[in-house]
Amino acid sequence: MENKYFLLADNQDITRAGLRHYIESLYGVEAVCVDVCNKNRLIDELAKHNSAIVILDYTLFDLPMVSDVINLRQRYPLSAWAIFSTELTQQAIRSFGAEDGISLLLKENAEDEIRSALRYMLKGDRYICHQISNTLIKDRLEPHNDVRLTPSEIEVLKLIARGKSVKEIAAERNSSVHTIITHKKNIFRKIEVNNIYEATKYALHAGLVDLMEYYI
């Protein structure tokens, strides 16, 4: 990080005050904390300080969708982000968990864990609190307990994640292009993604495709 520049994107006054206290107790006058009240202000600040640390409760901010947060983080890849929320849905944890540079914290976390997260982020490292880490581990062990893909859909998703086109998948499975397109639409709807990039991340996280296999 070029400096200790923190953007506090949370519409709860008490949360911003608490974060400011933790940050200033750790870094003193070296730290700069800026309250941002909406998406446009956040973008303005990131344009000026593209390596800032953003601490965000997207459920109480002007970024209501998980995809909005991820897209903005990817737009400013030098920034570090922490999702700091009261609770996160299983799908939100999966989506954020698949992204580098996004730390995950709960507002119920103990002070020591919040301080540890701030230290990690300032070093450019990611931090995931113990409670969410356990959720991710359990989810990886049981990746399909709330998403019901058929065996055919799982196989098509694996091929999509390996970079195969619809025509290539149809040829490999001796199916029509129309059938594969239907499978693809159903898969995207069930796992709540909008494009091949997000579907591939889901397949990697769910253990359907090995990382080495993906890069080959």
C-alpha positions as a Python dict, from the first residue, in 0.01 Angstrom:
ca = {
    (1, 'M'): (0, 0, 0),
    (2, 'E'): (129, 348, -83),
    (3, 'N'): (-9, 482, 247),
    (4, 'K'): (-250, 400, 526),
    (5, 'Y'): (-557, 536, 346),
    (6, 'F'): (-885, 381, 460),
    (7, 'L'): (-1225, 434, 301),
    (8, 'L'): (-1509, 357, 543),
    (9, 'A'): (-1813, 268, 334),
    (10, 'D'): (-2080, 193, 591),
    (11, 'N'): (-2391, 396, 663),
    (12, 'Q'): (-2389, 312, 1035),
    (13, 'D'): (-2226, 593, 1233),
    (14, 'I'): (-2133, 364, 1521),
    (15, 'T'): (-1952, 122, 1289),
    (16, 'R'): (-1746, 397, 1125),
    (17, 'A'): (-1659, 541, 1466),
    (18, 'G'): (-1549, 200, 1592),
    (19, 'L'): (-1337, 130, 1284),
    (20, 'R'): (-1177, 474, 1305),
    (21, 'H'): (-1088, 405, 1670),
    (22, 'Y'): (-924, 71, 1584),
    (23, 'I'): (-733, 215, 1288),
    (24, 'E'): (-607, 521, 1472),
    (25, 'S'): (-506, 315, 1777),
    (26, 'L'): (-296, 96, 1548),
    (27, 'Y'): (-142, 358, 1320),
    (28, 'G'): (-197, 696, 1483),
    (29, 'V'): (-149, 1005, 1267),
    (30, 'E'): (-12, 792, 982),
    (31, 'A'): (-363, 668, 912),
    (32, 'V'): (-614, 860, 702),
    (33, 'C'): (-978, 757, 743),
    (34, 'V'): (-1236, 892, 499),
    (35, 'D'): (-1610, 834, 533),
    (36, 'V'): (-1781, 768, 201),
    (37, 'C'): (-2158, 782, 177),
    (38, 'N'): (-2233, 645, -169),
    (39, 'K'): (-2090, 468, -473),
    (40, 'N'): (-1996, 786, -661),
    (41, 'R'): (-1796, 920, -367),
    (42, 'L'): (-1624, 584, -330),
    (43, 'I'): (-1525, 584, -696),
    (44, 'D'): (-1395, 941, -668),
    (45, 'E'): (-1176, 843, -373),
    (46, 'L'): (-1046, 529, -545),
    (47, 'A'): (-961, 732, -854),
    (48, 'K'): (-739, 951, -636),
    (49, 'H'): (-605, 673, -410),
    (50, 'N'): (-622, 352, -609),
    (51, 'S'): (-437, 152, -342),
    (52, 'A'): (-675, 249, -63),
    (53, 'I'): (-819, -1, 183),
    (54, 'V'): (-1198, -14, 153),
    (55, 'I'): (-1400, -140, 448),
    (56, 'L'): (-1753, -195, 327),
    (57, 'D'): (-2087, -324, 446),
    (58, 'Y'): (-2248, -358, 104),
    (59, 'T'): (-2585, -437, 264),
    (60, 'L'): (-2586, -86, 417),
    (61, 'F'): (-2438, 98, 121),
    (62, 'D'): (-2495, 204, -237),
    (63, 'L'): (-2366, -130, -373),
    (64, 'P'): (-2657, -367, -312),
    (65, 'M'): (-2535, -662, -523),
    (66, 'V'): (-2234, -884, -464),
    (67, 'S'): (-2147, -848, -833),
    (68, 'D'): (-2140, -466, -795),
    (69, 'V'): (-1872, -497, -527),
    (70, 'I'): (-1665, -748, -724),
    (71, 'N'): (-1681, -542, -1042),
    (72, 'L'): (-1565, -229, -862),
    (73, 'R'): (-1284, -417, -687),
    (74, 'Q'): (-1166, -550, -1024),
    (75, 'R'): (-1178, -197, -1166),
    (76, 'Y'): (-926, -89, -900),
    (77, 'P'): (-703, -397, -861),
    (78, 'L'): (-448, -223, -637),
    (79, 'S'): (-712, -159, -371),
    (80, 'A'): (-777, -395, -80),
    (81, 'W'): (-1133, -459, 34),
    (82, 'A'): (-1291, -593, 349),
    (83, 'I'): (-1655, -695, 356),
    (84, 'F'): (-1758, -611, 713),
    (85, 'S'): (-2118, -710, 772),
    (86, 'T'): (-2363, -833, 1032),
    (87, 'E'): (-2430, -1146, 831),
    (88, 'L'): (-2348, -1280, 488),
    (89, 'T'): (-2551, -1525, 282),
    (90, 'Q'): (-2397, -1854, 176),
    (91, 'Q'): (-2391, -1738, -185),
    (92, 'A'): (-2225, -1408, -91),
    (93, 'I'): (-1956, -1592, 106),
    (94, 'R'): (-1891, -1819, -192),
    (95, 'S'): (-1870, -1530, -438),
    (96, 'F'): (-1649, -1308, -222),
    (97, 'G'): (-1445, -1609, -110),
    (98, 'A'): (-1350, -1682, -471),
    (99, 'E'): (-1205, -1333, -516),
    (100, 'D'): (-846, -1240, -431),
    (101, 'G'): (-805, -915, -243),
    (102, 'I'): (-1138, -926, -60),
    (103, 'S'): (-1121, -996, 313),
    (104, 'L'): (-1426, -1117, 502),
    (105, 'L'): (-1525, -1010, 853),
    (106, 'L'): (-1834, -1015, 1068),
    (107, 'K'): (-1932, -728, 1296),
    (108, 'E'): (-1964, -977, 1580),
    (109, 'N'): (-1593, -1066, 1554),
    (110, 'A'): (-1378, -996, 1858),
    (111, 'E'): (-1156, -688, 1868),
    (112, 'D'): (-838, -894, 1829),
    (113, 'E'): (-964, -1046, 1506),
    (114, 'I'): (-1065, -709, 1361),
    (115, 'R'): (-724, -565, 1447),
    (116, 'S'): (-555, -867, 1289),
    (117, 'A'): (-756, -811, 972),
    (118, 'L'): (-644, -447, 954),
    (119, 'R'): (-278, -549, 992),
    (120, 'Y'): (-308, -817, 725),
    (121, 'M'): (-474, -583, 478),
    (122, 'L'): (-216, -311, 527),
    (123, 'K'): (53, -564, 431),
    (124, 'G'): (-144, -648, 118),
    (125, 'D'): (-264, -983, 253),
    (126, 'R'): (-614, -1117, 266),
    (127, 'Y'): (-790, -1199, 593),
    (128, 'I'): (-1092, -1422, 643),
    (129, 'C'): (-1233, -1446, 994),
    (130, 'H'): (-1249, -1785, 1164),
    (131, 'Q'): (-1627, -1815, 1146),
    (132, 'I'): (-1639, -1755, 771),
    (133, 'S'): (-1332, -1976, 716),
    (134, 'N'): (-1518, -2262, 881),
    (135, 'T'): (-1820, -2194, 660),
    (136, 'L'): (-1604, -2205, 346),
    (137, 'I'): (-1438, -2530, 455),
    (138, 'K'): (-1774, -2692, 526),
    (139, 'D'): (-1912, -2562, 198),
    (140, 'R'): (-1618, -2709, 7),
    (141, 'L'): (-1677, -3048, 169),
    (142, 'E'): (-2046, -3029, 80),
    (143, 'P'): (-2047, -2808, -230),
    (144, 'H'): (-2389, -2903, -365),
    (145, 'N'): (-2607, -2920, -58),
    (146, 'D'): (-2811, -2617, -167),
    (147, 'V'): (-2758, -2617, -546),
    (148, 'R'): (-2924, -2905, -728),
    (149, 'L'): (-2740, -2959, -1053),
    (150, 'T'): (-2822, -3272, -1251),
    (151, 'P'): (-2537, -3508, -1348),
    (152, 'S'): (-2554, -3374, -1704),
    (153, 'E'): (-2539, -3014, -1582),
    (154, 'I'): (-2236, -3092, -1366),
    (155, 'E'): (-2053, -3243, -1663),
    (156, 'V'): (-2141, -2946, -1883),
    (157, 'L'): (-2024, -2706, -1612),
    (158, 'K'): (-1692, -2891, -1589),
    (159, 'L'): (-1643, -2854, -1965),
    (160, 'I'): (-1737, -2486, -1954),
    (161, 'A'): (-1476, -2433, -1680),
    (162, 'R'): (-1216, -2606, -1896),
    (163, 'G'): (-1273, -2346, -2167),
    (164, 'K'): (-1482, -2553, -2407),
    (165, 'S'): (-1723, -2371, -2638),
    (166, 'V'): (-2088, -2469, -2672),
    (167, 'K'): (-2015, -2635, -3008),
    (168, 'E'): (-1721, -2828, -2862),
    (169, 'I'): (-1928, -2945, -2566),
    (170, 'A'): (-2210, -3055, -2796),
    (171, 'A'): (-1968, -3255, -3010),
    (172, 'E'): (-1798, -3413, -2708),
    (173, 'R'): (-2130, -3516, -2553),
    (174, 'N'): (-2299, -3615, -2880),
    (175, 'S'): (-2572, -3361, -2810),
    (176, 'S'): (-2727, -3078, -3007),
    (177, 'V'): (-2608, -2722, -2962),
    (178, 'H'): (-2959, -2631, -2851),
    (179, 'T'): (-2943, -2889, -2569),
    (180, 'I'): (-2611, -2755, -2442),
    (181, 'I'): (-2738, -2396, -2454),
    (182, 'T'): (-3039, -2505, -2244),
    (183, 'H'): (-2809, -2680, -1995),
    (184, 'K'): (-2592, -2369, -1977),
    (185, 'K'): (-2889, -2141, -1906),
    (186, 'N'): (-3016, -2375, -1634),
    (187, 'I'): (-2671, -2399, -1474),
    (188, 'F'): (-2624, -2023, -1466),
    (189, 'R'): (-2969, -1977, -1312),
    (190, 'K'): (-2915, -2241, -1044),
    (191, 'I'): (-2569, -2125, -934),
    (192, 'E'): (-2669, -1759, -968),
    (193, 'V'): (-2400, -1642, -1210),
    (194, 'N'): (-2415, -1429, -1522),
    (195, 'N'): (-2115, -1530, -1731),
    (196, 'I'): (-1855, -1800, -1800),
    (197, 'Y'): (-1597, -1630, -1577),
    (198, 'E'): (-1827, -1651, -1272),
    (199, 'A'): (-1932, -2007, -1361),
    (200, 'T'): (-1568, -2112, -1382),
    (201, 'K'): (-1494, -1961, -1039),
    (202, 'Y'): (-1789, -2152, -898),
    (203, 'A'): (-1665, -2479, -1051),
    (204, 'L'): (-1315, -2422, -910),
    (205, 'H'): (-1448, -2337, -564),
    (206, 'A'): (-1683, -2636, -563),
    (207, 'G'): (-1396, -2868, -650),
    (208, 'L'): (-1546, -2972, -985),
    (209, 'V'): (-1230, -2869, -1168),
    (210, 'D'): (-879, -2894, -1029),
    (211, 'L'): (-668, -2576, -1043),
    (212, 'M'): (-389, -2754, -1230),
    (213, 'E'): (-640, -2892, -1480),
    (214, 'Y'): (-787, -2543, -1523),
    (215, 'Y'): (-453, -2381, -1603),
    (216, 'I'): (-353, -2659, -1841),
}
